[in-house]
């Protein structure tokens, strides 16, 4: 697999921490001499990774944005689970999975990865088509979670959901018009939480494949939450239930 660009302090530092051998070289803004940069340079030196001093404009050109914080790394693929069977066979205990059905905004994808890491979810599963993909912007927003959470792309999401069912994973879909709310669902066992796209929600076939549909209760004036916020609310409720179940 070809190398890719990752940028931002969180993303690059996480890659150095977890998979330093995959980092080919790091480009840094020669004008940044603050403590944060010095810490990153120290980590790169400890990992024996080549550092190249460049100007800010070159970094902008490399990643197509100014939001690189003065650091861009060229790195290869990380050694996370690459397919569903490999993932599920390696999980100790009941799986907790996040399925994203057609997320198109890389900032939302990155935020979903970050919350998945924070809650200890075992993977994020996405369809190959009609989705943004794990690009450099998503990796930066993920703040290192793109290096720690398996990101599994599947060709046919409906078929993948049926395979999860065959492995006794409960499919919990989220939708505003569900009869049950989040707190009435049982997340203590093997669960795949399914979030729909930003505008349209879950696709019809995805919705029909779910075992349970739940809504996030809203008590204020707004009608719904951003998909990454809703994912965080649901995943932490799942984690709360699991902690209570094992207490």
matplotlib code that plots the C-alpha trace (Angstrom):
import matplotlib.pyplot as plt

x = [0.0, 1.4, 2.4, 0.1, 0.3, -0.7, -0.5, -1.0, 0.7, -1.8, -1.9, 1.9, 2.7, 0.3, 1.8, 5.3, 4.1, 2.2, 3.8, 7.1, 8.5, 5.8, 6.9, 9.3, 10.0, 8.6, 8.4, 8.3, 8.0, 11.5, 10.2, 8.5, 10.8, 8.2, 8.1, 5.5, 7.7, 10.7, 8.9, 7.9, 11.5, 12.7, 10.2, 11.2, 14.9, 14.2, 12.4, 15.2, 12.8, 14.3, 13.1, 13.2, 12.9, 10.8, 8.8, 5.1, 4.2, 5.6, 3.6, 0.5, 1.2, 1.8, -1.5, -3.7, -4.6, -3.0, -4.3, -1.2, 0.2, 3.7, 4.1, 3.5, 4.6, 4.9, 3.9, 2.8, -0.1, -0.5, -1.0, -4.6, -7.2, -7.8, -11.2, -14.2, -13.2, -9.7, -11.2, -13.9, -11.6, -9.1, -11.7, -11.6, -15.2, -18.3, -17.6, -18.5, -18.6, -19.5, -20.9, -21.2, -23.6, -22.4, -20.6, -19.5, -17.8, -14.2, -14.5, -17.4, -15.5, -12.5, -14.6, -16.3, -12.9, -11.8, -14.9, -14.6, -11.1, -12.1, -14.9, -12.8, -14.8, -13.2, -13.6, -15.3, -16.9, -17.8, -19.0, -16.6, -19.0, -20.9, -18.6, -15.7, -12.9, -10.1, -8.3, -5.7, -8.3, -10.2, -7.0, -6.0, -9.4, -9.2, -6.2, -4.3, -7.4, -6.9, -3.7, -5.4, -8.9, -9.3, -11.0, -12.7, -14.1, -16.6, -17.9, -21.5, -22.6, -25.9, -24.1, -21.6, -24.5, -25.9, -22.5, -22.5, -25.9, -24.6, -22.0, -24.7, -23.9, -27.0, -27.5, -28.7, -29.7, -30.2, -33.1, -35.1, -38.5, -37.7, -40.2, -37.5, -34.9, -31.2, -31.7, -34.2, -31.7, -29.4, -25.8, -24.3, -23.6, -22.1, -23.3, -22.9, -24.1, -25.2, -25.2, -26.7, -25.3, -25.4, -28.5, -30.4, -29.7, -29.5, -30.3, -33.5, -31.8, -29.5, -32.5, -34.4, -31.4, -31.3, -32.5, -33.4, -34.0, -33.4, -33.4, -31.3, -33.8, -33.8, -34.9, -34.1, -35.1, -32.9, -34.3, -31.1, -27.4, -24.4, -23.6, -20.3, -21.9, -24.7, -22.2, -20.4, -23.6, -24.6, -21.2, -20.7, -24.2, -23.0, -19.8, -21.8, -24.0, -21.1, -19.3, -22.5, -23.0, -19.5, -19.6]
y = [0.0, 3.4, 5.9, 8.7, 12.2, 12.6, 16.0, 17.8, 17.2, 14.7, 12.5, 12.5, 12.0, 9.1, 7.4, 7.8, 6.3, 3.3, 2.6, 4.5, 2.1, 3.1, 6.7, 7.4, 11.1, 14.2, 17.7, 20.5, 24.2, 25.6, 28.7, 26.7, 26.4, 26.1, 23.4, 21.3, 21.2, 20.4, 17.4, 16.1, 16.5, 14.6, 11.8, 11.6, 11.4, 8.7, 6.7, 7.3, 9.1, 11.6, 15.2, 17.7, 21.5, 23.3, 26.6, 26.9, 27.3, 23.9, 22.3, 24.0, 22.6, 19.1, 18.7, 21.3, 23.1, 25.5, 23.5, 21.3, 23.0, 22.9, 19.2, 16.7, 13.0, 10.6, 7.2, 3.8, 1.7, 0.7, -2.9, -2.8, -5.4, -5.3, -7.2, -8.2, -11.8, -10.8, -8.1, -10.3, -13.2, -11.0, -9.4, -10.6, -10.2, -8.8, -6.5, -2.9, -1.6, 1.7, 1.5, 4.7, 4.5, 7.1, 9.8, 12.4, 15.1, 14.2, 16.3, 14.2, 11.0, 12.1, 13.1, 9.7, 7.9, 10.0, 9.2, 5.5, 5.5, 7.3, 4.8, 1.8, 0.7, -2.2, -0.8, 1.7, 0.1, 2.0, 1.3, 1.8, 3.9, 7.0, 7.8, 10.3, 7.8, 8.2, 11.2, 13.5, 15.9, 13.1, 11.7, 15.1, 15.6, 12.1, 13.4, 10.1, 7.7, 6.9, 5.1, 3.1, 2.3, -0.4, 1.3, -1.3, -0.5, -3.0, -3.3, -4.3, -2.8, -4.8, -8.1, -7.1, -6.4, -9.8, -11.4, -9.5, -10.9, -14.4, -13.8, -12.8, -9.1, -7.0, -4.3, -1.0, 1.7, 5.3, 7.4, 10.3, 8.5, 5.3, 4.2, 3.4, 5.8, 5.2, 4.4, 1.6, -0.4, -3.2, -2.5, -5.0, -7.7, -7.8, -4.6, -2.7, 0.9, 2.2, 5.9, 7.3, 10.0, 13.7, 14.6, 11.5, 9.1, 5.4, 4.0, 1.9, -1.5, -0.6, 0.4, -2.8, -4.9, -3.5, -5.5, -2.4, 1.2, 3.9, 7.7, 10.1, 11.9, 15.7, 18.0, 21.4, 23.4, 21.7, 18.7, 16.6, 16.3, 16.3, 12.7, 12.6, 14.0, 11.5, 8.7, 9.9, 10.0, 6.5, 4.9, 6.2, 4.9, 1.5, 1.7, 2.8, -0.2, -2.6, -1.2, -1.7, -5.2, -6.2, -4.5]
z = [0.0, -0.9, 1.7, 2.7, 4.3, 7.9, 9.6, 12.8, 16.1, 17.5, 14.4, 13.8, 17.5, 17.7, 14.7, 16.2, 19.5, 18.0, 14.7, 14.4, 11.9, 9.4, 9.3, 6.4, 7.1, 8.8, 7.3, 9.9, 9.7, 10.2, 12.0, 14.8, 17.8, 20.6, 23.2, 21.3, 18.2, 20.3, 21.9, 18.5, 17.2, 20.2, 19.6, 15.9, 16.9, 19.4, 16.7, 14.2, 11.8, 9.4, 9.9, 7.0, 7.7, 5.2, 5.0, 5.8, 2.1, 1.2, 4.0, 2.6, -0.8, 0.5, 2.2, 0.5, 3.8, 6.2, 9.2, 9.5, 12.6, 11.0, 10.8, 8.0, 8.0, 5.1, 6.5, 5.4, 6.5, 10.1, 11.3, 12.4, 11.6, 7.9, 7.5, 9.6, 10.3, 11.4, 13.7, 15.3, 15.8, 17.7, 20.1, 23.7, 25.1, 23.5, 20.5, 20.5, 16.9, 15.3, 11.8, 9.8, 6.9, 4.4, 6.4, 3.8, 6.0, 6.9, 10.1, 11.2, 10.4, 12.3, 15.3, 15.2, 15.2, 18.1, 20.2, 19.2, 20.6, 23.7, 24.5, 23.7, 20.6, 18.7, 15.2, 12.9, 9.9, 6.8, 3.2, 0.4, -1.7, -0.8, 2.1, 2.5, 3.3, 5.8, 4.2, 5.8, 7.2, 8.9, 10.4, 11.8, 13.4, 14.8, 16.9, 16.7, 16.8, 13.1, 14.2, 17.0, 16.0, 13.2, 10.2, 8.1, 4.7, 3.2, -0.3, 0.7, 4.0, 4.1, 3.6, 6.3, 8.8, 8.0, 8.8, 12.1, 12.9, 12.2, 14.8, 17.3, 17.2, 18.0, 15.3, 16.9, 14.4, 15.3, 13.9, 15.1, 14.6, 16.6, 19.2, 21.7, 23.0, 23.6, 27.3, 26.6, 24.5, 25.9, 25.0, 27.5, 24.9, 21.4, 19.7, 16.5, 16.7, 13.4, 12.5, 9.3, 7.1, 8.0, 5.9, 5.1, 8.0, 7.4, 4.0, 3.7, 3.5, 6.4, 8.5, 7.6, 8.7, 12.2, 15.1, 17.2, 16.3, 19.0, 19.1, 21.1, 23.3, 22.9, 25.7, 24.2, 21.1, 18.5, 16.8, 16.4, 17.1, 14.8, 13.9, 15.8, 18.9, 18.7, 18.2, 21.4, 23.4, 22.2, 22.6, 26.1, 27.1, 25.8, 27.8, 30.9, 30.6, 30.1, 33.2, 35.3, 33.9, 34.9, 38.3]

ax = plt.figure().add_subplot(projection="3d")
ax.plot(x, y, z, "-o")
ax.set_aspect("equal")
plt.show()
